[in-house]
Amino acid sequence: MRRFLFGLQKVLVLREYQEQETKLALGRAIGALTQIEQHITDLEAERIRVGNEQCTASRGTAEIVAFDRYVQRLESTRNRLLEDAAKAERTVQEAQDLYLTASRERKIMDKVREHQEAEYRKLQLEEETKILDEVGSSRFQRRVSETE
């Protein structure tokens, strides 16, 4: 009995590899977005801390101006990070679309393989049944010949 060979095995392996690569790219994109979001959260916490410190302490004019400039720098950095986050979200969406496409293509190849393997198993079962029937009928034929 010969074993099952899938003619498109190399294509299936390639599709699995592509799926894995797109999955890794998606993970990297999500990681970059998460890092940007964490940096934005840290900046907001720093801005709140600076605002509380500015209100509680009695400061001179120079220190108040320095605080205001620092807060403005924090806000401009936050705005830049928000733009970067929007770009990163688009990148994540594109990577997710690529991953879904690669996954779909790999699943299609898996279905083709499963279908061909099921057909192979069906044919194998038919061949085995045919052989067993022949053996049984030849045994019966020998018994009949022996009794005559």
C-alpha positions in Angstrom: 0.0 0.0 0.0 1.5 3.3 -1.1 1.3 6.3 1.3 -0.5 9.5 0.6 1.5 12.2 -1.2 0.1 15.7 -1.5 1.2 17.2 -4.8 0.9 20.8 -3.6 2.9 20.2 -0.3 5.5 22.8 -1.2 2.8 25.4 -1.9 1.2 24.5 1.5 4.6 24.9 3.3 5.1 28.2 1.5 1.6 29.4 2.6 2.3 28.4 6.2 5.6 30.3 6.1 3.8 33.4 4.7 1.2 33.2 7.4 3.8 32.9 10.1 5.7 35.9 8.7 2.6 38.1 8.5 1.7 37.0 12.0 5.1 38.2 13.2 4.7 41.5 11.3 1.3 42.0 12.9 2.8 41.3 16.4 5.6 43.9 15.7 3.0 46.5 14.6 0.9 45.9 17.7 4.0 46.2 19.9 4.9 49.5 18.3 1.4 50.8 18.8 1.3 49.7 22.4 4.7 51.3 23.1 3.4 54.6 21.6 0.2 54.4 23.7 2.2 53.8 26.8 4.5 56.8 26.1 1.3 58.9 25.7 0.0 57.7 29.0 3.4 58.5 30.7 3.3 62.0 29.2 -0.2 62.6 30.5 0.8 61.5 34.0 3.8 63.8 33.9 1.7 66.7 32.8 -0.7 66.1 35.7 2.2 65.8 38.1 3.7 69.1 36.8 0.3 70.9 37.0 -0.2 69.8 40.6 3.3 70.8 41.5 2.9 74.2 39.8 -0.3 74.9 41.7 1.0 73.9 45.1 4.3 75.7 45.3 4.9 79.4 45.5 7.1 80.1 42.5 8.7 83.1 41.0 7.9 84.4 37.5 10.9 82.6 35.9 9.9 79.3 37.4 6.3 79.8 36.3 7.5 80.5 32.7 9.7 77.4 32.8 6.8 75.3 34.0 4.6 76.7 31.2 7.3 76.0 28.6 7.7 72.5 29.9 4.0 71.9 29.8 3.9 73.2 26.2 6.7 70.8 25.3 4.8 67.9 26.9 1.7 68.9 24.9 3.6 69.1 21.6 5.3 65.8 22.2 1.9 64.3 23.1 0.4 65.7 19.8 3.3 64.2 17.8 2.8 60.8 19.6 -0.9 60.9 18.8 -0.1 61.4 15.1 2.4 58.5 15.4 -0.3 56.4 17.1 -2.7 57.1 14.2 -0.1 56.0 11.7 0.7 52.9 13.8 -3.0 52.0 13.9 -3.1 52.1 10.1 0.0 49.9 10.0 -1.7 47.5 12.4 -4.8 47.4 10.3 -2.8 46.7 7.1 -0.8 44.0 8.9 -4.0 42.5 10.2 -5.4 42.4 6.6 -2.3 40.8 5.3 -2.4 38.2 8.0 -6.0 37.4 7.4 -5.4 37.0 3.7 -2.4 34.7 4.3 -4.3 32.7 6.9 -7.2 32.3 4.5 -4.9 31.1 1.7 -3.3 28.6 4.0 -6.7 27.3 5.1 -7.7 26.8 1.5 -4.6 24.7 0.9 -5.3 22.7 4.0 -8.9 22.0 2.8 -7.6 20.9 -0.6 -5.1 18.6 1.2 -7.8 17.2 3.5 -10.1 16.6 0.5 -7.4 14.8 -1.5 -6.4 12.7 1.5 -10.0 11.8 2.1 -10.3 10.7 -1.5 -7.1 8.7 -1.2 -8.4 7.0 1.9 -11.6 6.2 0.2 -9.8 4.6 -2.8 -7.5 2.7 -0.5 -10.5 1.3 1.4 -12.1 0.3 -1.9 -8.9 -1.5 -3.0 -8.6 -3.3 0.4 -12.2 -4.4 0.2 -11.7 -5.6 -3.3 -8.6 -7.6 -2.3 -10.4 -9.1 0.7 -13.4 -10.1 -1.4 -11.0 -11.8 -3.9 -9.3 -13.7 -1.1 -12.6 -14.7 0.4 -14.0 -15.9 -2.9 -10.8 -17.8 -3.8 -10.9 -19.5 -0.4 -14.6 -20.4 -1.0 -13.7 -21.6 -4.5 -10.9 -23.9 -3.1 -13.3 -25.4 -0.5 -15.8 -26.1 -3.2 -13.0 -27.7 -5.4 -11.8 -29.8 -2.4 -15.2 -31.2 -1.7 -15.8 -32.3 -5.3 
